[in-house]
Amino acid sequence: MGLEDVLEEVREEVTEEVPPGVRITDVEFEAATLVIYTKDPEAFAEDNALVRRLAKRLRKRVIVRADESCLSPTDEAEEIIEEVVPDDAQITTVHFQPETGEVVVEARKPGLVIGRKGTTLNEVKRKIGWTPRVVRTPPMPSRTIKDIRRFLLDHVDERKEFLRKVGRRINRGVSEEKEKWVRTTALGGYREVGRAAHLLQTSESKVLIDCGVNPGQSDQNVSPYLHMPEIWPVSSLDAVVLTHAHLDHSGLMPVLFKYGYEGPVYATGPTRELASLLQLDAIKVGNMEGNPVPYDSDNVRDQLLHTITLDYGDTTDIAPDIKLTLQNAGHILGSASAHFHIGEGLYNVLFSGDIKYENSWLYNAAENKYPRVETVVMEATYGGHHDTQPARSTASNEIANLARATTERGGKMLVPVFAVGRSQEVMLVLEEHMSRGNIPEVPIYLDGMIKEATAIHTAYPEYLQNKLENKILHEDENPLLSERFEQISSHEKRQEVAKSEDPCIMLATSGMMNGGPVMEYVRNWAQDPKSTLVFVGFQAAGTLGNKLQRGRREIGVTKDGRQRTVRMEMQVETVDGFSGHSDRGQLLNYIGNMRPRPDEVLLHHGEESKCLQLASTIHQKFNLSTRAPYNLETIRLK
């Protein structure tokens, strides 16, 4: 059955389901969503169950838009919105999109715009004809979110045409005569950490999961194997799925658009924002350091235009024979495990992404309950025999003790952090201990993208740990907005703090010390024995952070335009327990507690020894088939 046959069948079923006299003017797919245009939008507003009945009958997500002739003038519609929505909702902006018949309402309290069971939103829709879409106004201004929302509003026509092309590709039909099979190819990140990339193929479709860089390499083995015939040309891909924003998973995603990919990228909303932030920063840093990345800002914007966001638990068609569901991975804001349901019950495979299988200060534990999973492709970062991490409370007390000891002797505590995730967790811990008097009241400085990444966190409280979400939404208390944190916002301020003799705490990027503002503080504080360098995250092989963690005490610095070697006199400490990755015990529990338990586990995203050790233990402990594939291996799953 071809696309036109599918659409004709859908139109007939819509006509049968809606009440007589309801005028349907158009039916079209936008990605996996069926969009129904009507001259009688009030019929749908008055019968809340009508859309649900259509969705159930058609087995598709359905949205209804008023025909252009039914839309109220924008000035009149805006007045009605202000009348119907309570003032307590605190609407900040209203944007109309004539091309789609949507009106985007930004509010500080979006729940009040929606109303109980959607009553307020339905009343707005009934009175103005426009389809309202509600988004949260970030409590902490985020330039990234503002720019992305403006960019998408300015490109509504292109976006609409793109979604229709995706819809036609998804609904192109499948061949009933082909042999059905499923296989995955390791394109990067296997028996190593970095350049994560997996290709999932069926007899009908091709999906790429992640496309990252290797942070520990500067010349070779940096990028995934994107030149392989399985993936080339990239225009042959049906979809790309991004599990989270860290550059070892997203860092080469824009290259796909540079080389001809025009399809969708599926990710959560926070991942879209954070990936854009990190990719644009990679361009900036690469150009400054004479090591430019192989894409430009136009490619990042192309990625934004082609990204389709999903919430946790949403299931959507991404190819004629593949459905995708993203679930919380507990690693960073918006991080997801990607579950693929293939065919009519043919096969189910889960790509875990980076997971944290315990509640952290910021996020809920990774989800591991699925209707069906035959194969799990799982990370093994800390899968080695001796990879254990202390309890969160132990890590919290340890970093507080280091902060107190360092500042009391007049030193500075420097914490290299990833802008996303680890920064915010360390911030929460330091703020709590300082408010309790466990750490002296010294400045806590943030340098790099930490403030912007934190602003994005404040815009998505529903993605945070339950207790923290409740504090933010219901107790109006957000520790991330504490006045104790001071952002370094200029080169002059950075120089002033770096050369100051006063004690302080500095959180600075990058987390592995392979560039970024953290290097400015190392240059100035390396020879100060009163100061402490504290690692709280994974240090990939080949990075300066890894070398210092392993005992190197001489580093090369550029000072006054000259390159020289200095002796590292700072104390160097590692506080385990802040990692966004599960340790060995948590990884084993993740599989052991998974219901239903899979038949097979493939290990990746770990050094070779750790992948092999974890594979062996899972096999022995749970009697499951396990493998630690090499890069470029293709494994038939079904």
C-alpha positions in Angstrom: 0.0 0.0 0.0 1.5 3.4 -1.1 1.3 6.7 0.7 -1.8 8.0 -1.3 -3.6 4.8 -0.5 -2.8 5.2 3.2 -4.0 8.8 3.2 -7.2 7.9 1.3 -8.0 5.2 3.8 -7.3 7.6 6.7 -9.6 10.2 5.2 -12.4 7.7 4.9 -12.0 6.6 8.5 -12.0 10.2 9.7 -15.2 11.0 7.8 -16.9 7.9 9.3 -15.9 8.9 12.9 -16.7 12.6 13.0 -20.3 13.7 13.4 -22.3 14.4 10.2 -22.0 18.0 9.0 -18.4 18.5 10.4 -16.4 19.8 7.5 -13.0 18.3 7.0 -10.9 20.4 4.6 -7.6 18.5 4.7 -5.8 15.5 6.2 -2.0 15.3 6.2 0.8 13.6 8.0 3.4 15.8 9.8 6.0 13.3 10.8 4.1 10.6 12.7 1.2 12.9 13.6 -2.0 13.0 11.6 -3.2 16.6 11.3 -6.9 17.2 10.5 -8.0 20.6 9.3 -11.6 21.5 9.8 -14.0 24.4 9.3 -15.9 23.3 12.4 -13.2 23.2 15.2 -15.9 23.8 17.8 -17.2 20.3 17.2 -13.9 18.9 18.4 -13.7 21.4 21.3 -17.2 20.4 22.5 -16.5 16.7 22.3 -13.2 16.1 24.1 -13.3 12.4 23.4 -13.5 12.7 19.7 -9.8 13.1 19.1 -9.1 10.2 21.4 -11.5 8.0 19.5 -9.8 9.0 16.2 -6.4 8.3 17.6 -7.4 4.9 18.9 -9.1 4.0 15.7 -6.3 5.1 13.5 -3.5 4.0 15.9 -1.8 7.4 15.4 -1.3 10.6 17.3 -4.0 13.1 16.0 -4.2 16.9 16.3 -6.9 19.1 14.9 -6.4 22.5 13.5 -8.9 25.0 12.4 -9.1 25.8 8.7 -7.5 29.2 8.0 -11.0 30.7 7.3 -11.9 30.0 11.0 -9.1 31.8 12.7 -9.8 35.0 14.7 -7.7 38.0 13.8 -4.5 37.9 15.8 -5.2 41.1 17.9 -8.6 39.8 18.8 -7.3 36.3 19.6 -4.6 37.7 21.9 -7.2 39.7 23.8 -9.3 36.5 24.3 -6.3 34.6 25.5 -5.7 37.3 28.1 -9.3 37.2 29.2 -9.6 33.4 29.5 -6.3 32.6 31.0 -6.0 33.6 34.7 -3.5 36.4 35.5 -1.6 34.0 37.9 -0.4 32.1 34.8 1.9 35.0 34.1 1.9 34.9 30.3 5.1 36.6 29.0 4.8 36.2 25.2 2.2 35.2 22.6 3.4 34.1 19.1 1.0 33.4 16.2 2.0 31.0 13.4 -0.5 31.5 10.5 1.2 28.8 8.4 0.2 26.1 10.9 -2.8 27.8 12.7 -0.9 27.5 16.0 -0.4 30.1 18.7 2.5 29.7 21.1 1.8 30.9 24.6 4.8 31.3 26.9 4.0 31.5 30.6 5.8 31.2 33.9 3.1 28.8 35.1 2.0 26.8 32.0 -0.2 24.5 34.1 -2.6 27.4 34.7 -2.8 28.1 30.9 -3.8 24.5 30.3 -6.3 24.3 33.2 -7.6 21.3 34.9 -7.9 18.4 32.4 -7.2 21.0 29.6 -10.4 23.0 30.2 -8.8 26.5 29.9 -6.9 25.5 26.8 -10.0 24.0 25.2 -11.9 27.2 25.9 -9.2 29.3 24.3 -9.2 27.0 21.2 -13.0 27.1 20.9 -13.1 30.9 21.1 -10.2 31.8 18.7 -9.9 28.8 16.4 -6.1 28.8 16.7 -4.5 25.7 18.2 -2.7 26.8 21.4 0.7 25.4 22.3 2.0 26.2 25.8 5.7 26.5 26.7 7.4 27.4 30.0 9.1 30.8 30.4 12.5 30.0 31.8 12.8 31.5 35.3 16.5 32.2 34.6 16.9 33.9 31.2 18.4 31.4 28.7 19.8 32.9 25.5 19.9 29.4 24.0 16.2 28.7 24.5 15.2 32.2 23.4 17.3 31.9 20.2 15.9 28.4 19.4 12.3 29.4 19.9 12.8 32.5 17.7 14.6 30.5 15.0 11.8 27.9 14.8 9.1 30.7 14.8 11.0 32.4 11.9 11.1 29.1 9.9 7.6 27.8 10.3 7.1 27.3 6.6 10.3 25.2 6.2 9.5 23.3 9.3 6.0 22.4 8.1 7.2 21.2 4.7 10.0 19.2 6.4 7.5 17.5 8.8 5.2 16.6 5.8 8.2 15.0 4.0 9.0 13.0 7.1 5.3 12.0 7.3 5.3 10.7 3.7 8.5 8.8 4.3 7.2 7.1 7.5 4.0 6.1 5.8 5.4 4.9 2.5 4.4 1.4 3.3 6.4 -1.8 3.6 7.0 -4.8 1.4 5.2 -7.9 2.5 7.4 -10.1 0.3 10.8 -9.2 1.8 12.5 -11.4 4.3 12.3 -9.7 7.7 15.6 -9.1 9.6 17.2 -6.8 12.1 20.9 -6.0 12.6 23.1 -3.4 14.3 26.5 -2.1 13.3 29.1 -0.7 15.7 30.2 2.6 14.2 32.0 4.0 17.2 32.3 3.8 21.0 32.8 0.1 21.2 35.7 -1.1 23.5 36.4 2.6 24.0 34.8 5.8 25.5 33.9 8.4 22.9 32.5 8.8 19.3 29.4 6.9 20.2 27.5 5.8 17.1 25.3 2.8 16.3 23.4 1.8 13.1 20.1 -0.1 13.4 19.0 -1.7 10.2 15.9 -3.6 9.2 14.9 -5.0 5.8 13.0 -1.7 5.3 14.8 1.0 7.3 18.0 2.5 8.7 18.4 4.5 11.9 21.5 6.1 13.3 21.7 6.3 17.1 24.2 9.1 18.3 27.1 10.6 16.4 29.8 11.8 18.8 33.5 12.7 18.9 36.3 11.2 20.9 37.4 13.7 23.6 40.7 12.0 24.3 42.0 12.1 20.7 43.3 15.1 18.7 44.2 13.6 15.4 43.0 10.0 14.8 40.1 7.9 15.9 38.1 11.1 16.6 35.0 10.5 14.6 32.7 7.5 14.1 33.0 5.4 10.9 30.6 7.5 8.9 32.2 6.6 5.6 31.2 2.9 5.7 28.9 1.6 3.0 26.2 0.7 5.6 25.6 4.3 6.3 26.7 6.1 3.1 25.1 8.1 1.7 23.7 9.6 4.8 20.6 10.6 2.9 19.6 7.0 3.0 18.9 7.2 6.7 15.3 7.2 7.8 16.0 8.8 11.2 18.7 9.8 13.7 18.2 9.4 17.4 20.2 11.4 19.9 20.3 9.9 23.4 21.8 13.0 25.1 23.8 16.2 24.5 27.3 15.4 25.6 29.7 15.8 22.7 30.9 12.2 22.8 27.3 11.4 21.6 26.3 14.6 19.7 29.5 16.3 18.7 29.4 15.2 15.0 25.7 15.3 14.5 25.8 18.6 12.5 28.2 16.9 10.0 25.4 14.7 8.8 23.5 17.8 7.5 26.7 19.1 5.9 26.9 15.9 3.9 23.4 15.7 2.7 21.1 14.3 5.5 17.7 16.0 5.4 15.8 13.7 7.7 14.7 14.0 11.3 16.6 13.9 14.6 14.6 12.6 17.5 15.5 13.8 21.0 14.0 15.2 24.2 13.5 19.0 24.4 16.3 19.6 26.8 18.7 17.5 24.7 17.8 19.7 21.6 18.7 22.8 23.6 21.8 21.5 25.3 23.2 19.8 22.1 22.9 23.1 20.3 24.7 24.9 23.1 27.6 22.5 23.3 28.0 22.2 19.5 28.1 26.0 19.0 30.7 26.2 21.8 32.7 23.5 20.2 32.9 25.6 17.0 34.0 28.6 19.1 36.6 26.8 21.1 37.9 24.9 18.1 38.5 28.1 16.1 40.2 29.8 19.1 42.5 26.9 19.6 43.3 26.3 15.9 41.6 23.0 15.8 38.3 23.7 14.0 35.4 21.2 14.1 34.3 20.0 10.7 31.0 21.9 10.6 29.7 25.4 11.1 26.8 27.2 12.8 24.6 26.7 9.7 24.8 23.0 10.1 23.8 23.3 13.8 20.8 25.4 12.7 19.9 22.7 10.1 19.9 20.2 12.9 17.6 22.3 15.0 15.2 22.7 12.1 15.1 19.0 11.7 14.8 18.0 15.3 11.5 16.4 16.5 11.3 16.5 20.3 9.7 13.7 22.4 8.8 13.5 26.1 9.7 10.5 28.1 7.2 7.7 27.5 6.0 9.1 24.1 5.9 6.4 21.4 6.1 7.5 17.8 6.6 6.0 14.3 10.0 6.9 12.9 10.1 4.5 9.9 7.5 2.3 8.2 8.5 -0.6 10.5 10.0 1.1 13.6 8.4 2.8 16.6 10.6 4.7 19.1 10.1 5.4 22.8 12.5 7.5 24.8 12.8 6.9 28.6 14.7 8.6 31.3 18.4 7.5 31.5 19.2 9.5 34.7 22.6 10.7 33.2 22.1 14.4 32.4 19.1 16.7 31.8 16.9 15.1 29.1 19.2 12.0 28.7 17.2 9.1 27.3 17.4 5.4 26.6 16.0 4.6 23.1 13.6 1.7 22.8 12.8 0.4 19.3 9.8 -1.7 18.6 10.4 -3.2 15.1 7.6 -4.6 12.9 4.4 -6.0 14.1 6.0 -7.6 17.2 9.1 -8.8 15.2 11.8 -7.5 17.6 12.6 -5.0 20.4 16.0 -3.5 21.1 17.1 -1.0 23.7 20.1 1.4 23.4 20.7 2.5 26.9 22.8 5.6 26.2 24.7 6.7 29.3 22.7 5.7 32.4 22.6 6.3 36.1 20.7 3.7 37.9 20.1 5.5 41.2 18.4 8.7 42.2 20.9 11.6 42.1 20.6 15.1 43.4 19.3 16.2 40.0 17.6 13.3 38.3 15.5 10.2 38.8 17.1 6.8 38.3 17.2 5.4 34.8 14.0 3.6 33.7 14.4 -0.2 33.0 10.9 -1.4 32.7 9.7 -2.0 29.1 6.9 -4.0 27.5 9.4 -6.1 25.6 13.2 -6.1 25.1 15.1 -8.9 23.4 18.5 -7.1 23.2 20.0 -4.3 25.3 23.0 -2.4 24.0 24.4 -1.0 27.2 27.2 1.2 28.4 30.2 -0.2 30.4 32.1 2.9 31.4 32.5 1.7 35.0 32.0 -2.0 34.3 35.4 -3.2 35.6 35.8 -5.6 38.5 36.9 -2.8 40.9 34.6 0.0 39.6 32.6 1.0 42.7 31.4 4.4 43.7 30.6 5.7 47.2 27.1 6.7 48.3 26.0 10.2 47.3 26.1 11.3 50.9 29.8 10.2 51.2 30.7 12.2 48.0 28.8 15.2 49.3 30.7 15.2 52.6 34.0 14.6 50.9 33.8 17.6 48.6 32.5 19.7 51.5 35.5 18.7 53.6 37.9 19.5 50.8 36.3 22.9 50.2 36.5 23.7 53.9 40.1 22.6 54.3 41.3 24.4 51.2 39.6 27.7 51.8 40.5 27.8 55.5 44.2 27.5 54.6 43.7 30.4 52.2 43.7 28.3 49.0 41.3 27.9 46.1 39.4 24.8 45.1 39.2 24.3 41.4 36.7 21.8 40.1 36.8 21.0 36.4 33.2 20.2 35.4 31.1 19.3 32.5 28.7 22.3 31.9 25.8 19.9 31.8 24.9 17.7 34.8 28.0 17.6 37.0 28.1 21.4 37.3 24.5 21.6 38.6 25.0 18.6 41.0 28.1 20.1 42.5 26.3 23.5 42.8 23.5 21.9 44.7 25.9 20.2 47.1 28.0 23.2 47.7 25.0 25.5 48.2 23.5 23.1 50.8 26.7 22.7 52.8 27.4 26.5 52.7 23.9 27.3 53.9 24.5 24.8 56.8 27.8 26.5 57.7 29.8 23.4 56.8 31.8 25.5 54.3 33.1 29.1 54.9 31.2 31.8 53.1 33.6 32.3 50.2 32.7 33.1 46.6 31.5 30.2 44.4 32.4 31.2 40.8 31.1 29.6 37.6 33.1 29.9 34.4 32.2 28.6 31.0 28.8 27.6 29.9 27.6 26.6 33.3 25.2 29.5 33.8 23.6 28.9 30.5 23.3 25.2 31.0 21.8 25.9 34.5 19.3 28.2 32.9 18.2 25.4 30.6 17.8 23.2 33.7 15.5 25.7 35.3 13.3 25.7 32.2 12.6 21.9 32.5 11.8 21.2 36.1 9.7 18.2 35.0 12.9 16.5 33.9 14.5 16.8 37.3 14.4 14.6 40.3 10.9 14.4 41.9 11.9 16.1 45.2 13.7 18.9 43.3 10.8 19.3 40.8 8.4 19.6 43.7 10.6 22.3 45.4 10.7 24.3 42.2 7.1 24.0 41.1 5.2 23.8 44.4 7.4 25.4 47.0 8.8 28.1 44.7 12.3 27.3 45.9 15.1 26.7 43.4 18.6 26.2 44.8 20.1 26.5 41.4 19.2 30.2 41.5 21.1 30.9 44.7 22.8 34.2 45.0 25.9 32.4 46.2 26.8 31.6 42.6 28.7 34.3 40.6 29.2 33.8 36.8 32.5 34.9 35.3 31.1 36.9 32.4 34.2 38.7 31.0 37.9 38.1 30.3 38.7 40.9 32.7 36.8 39.3 35.5 38.5 35.9 34.8 41.9 37.6 35.0 40.9 39.3 38.2 39.8 36.1 39.9 42.7 34.0 38.5 45.2 36.5 40.0 43.4 37.2 43.2 45.0 35.8 46.4 41.6 35.4 48.2 40.2 31.9 48.8 37.3 30.8 46.6 35.7 27.9 44.9 35.8 27.7 41.1 33.7 25.5 38.9 35.0 25.7 35.3 34.7 23.9 32.0 35.9 21.7 30.5 35.4 18.7 32.7 38.4 16.7 31.2 40.7 19.7 31.0 41.0 19.4 27.3 40.6 23.2 26.8 38.2 25.8 28.1 38.4 28.4 30.8 39.6 25.9 33.4 43.0 26.1 31.9 43.4 29.8 32.8 43.0 28.9 36.5 45.4 26.0 36.3 48.0 28.3 34.7 47.7 30.7 37.6 47.1 28.3 40.5 49.2 25.2 39.5 52.2 26.2 41.7 50.1 27.1 44.8 50.3 24.2 47.3 47.4 25.7 49.4 45.0 25.1 46.5 43.3 21.9 45.4 42.3 20.5 42.0 39.2 18.3 42.5 37.9 15.9 39.8 34.3 14.8 40.0 33.7 13.3 36.6 35.1 10.7 34.2 38.5 11.5 32.7 38.9 9.9 29.3 42.2 8.4 28.3 44.5 10.9 26.6 43.0 14.0 28.3 45.0 16.3 30.6 42.6 15.5 33.4 43.3 11.8 33.0 47.0 12.4 33.1 46.9 14.5 36.2 44.5 12.1 37.9 47.1 9.3 37.2 50.0 11.2 38.8 51.5 13.5 36.2 52.9 16.6 38.0 54.3 18.6 35.2 52.1 20.4 32.7 52.7 22.7 29.7 51.2 26.2 30.0 51.3 29.3 27.9 52.2 32.3 29.9 53.0 35.8 28.5 52.9 34.3 25.0 55.5 31.7 25.8 55.1 27.9 26.3 56.8 26.5 29.4 56.5 23.6 31.7 55.5 24.1 35.3 55.5 21.9 38.4 52.0 21.0 39.6 52.0 22.0 43.3 48.3 22.0 43.8 46.8 19.0 45.6 45.0 16.7 43.2 42.0 14.9 44.5 39.2 12.8 43.0 35.7 12.7 44.6 33.9 9.6 43.3 30.1 9.5 43.6 29.3 12.5 41.4 29.5 10.6 38.2 26.5 10.5 35.9 27.5 6.9 35.0 26.4 3.8 36.9 29.1 1.9 38.6 29.5 -1.9 38.2 27.0 -2.8 40.9 24.4 -0.4 39.4 24.9 -1.7 35.9 24.4 -5.3 37.1 21.3 -4.2 39.0 20.0 -2.4 35.9 20.0 -5.6 34.0 19.1 -7.9 36.9 16.0 -5.8 37.7 14.9 -5.3 34.1 11.5 -6.6 33.4 11.1 -8.5 31.2 14.8 -9.5 31.2 16.5 -9.4 27.8 17.9 -12.4 26.0 21.1 -10.7 25.0 23.3 -7.8 26.2 25.9 -6.0 24.0 28.4 -3.8 25.8 29.9 -0.5 24.5 31.1 2.9 25.8 33.8 1.5 28.0 37.5 0.6 27.8 38.1 -2.8 26.4 38.8 -4.5 29.7 35.7 -3.1 31.3 33.5 -4.2 28.5 34.9 -7.7 28.6 34.7 -8.0 32.4 31.1 -6.7 32.5 30.1 -9.0 29.7 31.5 -12.0 31.5 29.8 -11.2 34.8 26.4 -10.6 33.2 26.7 -13.9 31.4 27.7 -15.8 34.6 25.3 -14.0 36.9 22.1 -13.9 34.8 22.8 -16.7 32.1 22.3 -14.2 29.3 24.1 -14.1 26.0 26.6 -11.3 26.1 29.1 -9.7 23.7 31.6 -6.9 23.6 31.7 -6.1 19.9 34.5 -4.3 18.1 34.0 -1.2 16.1 32.8 -2.1 12.6 31.2 -5.4 13.7 27.7 -6.0 12.4 25.5 -8.3 14.5 22.3 -9.8 13.2 19.7 -9.6 16.0 16.8 -11.3 14.2 
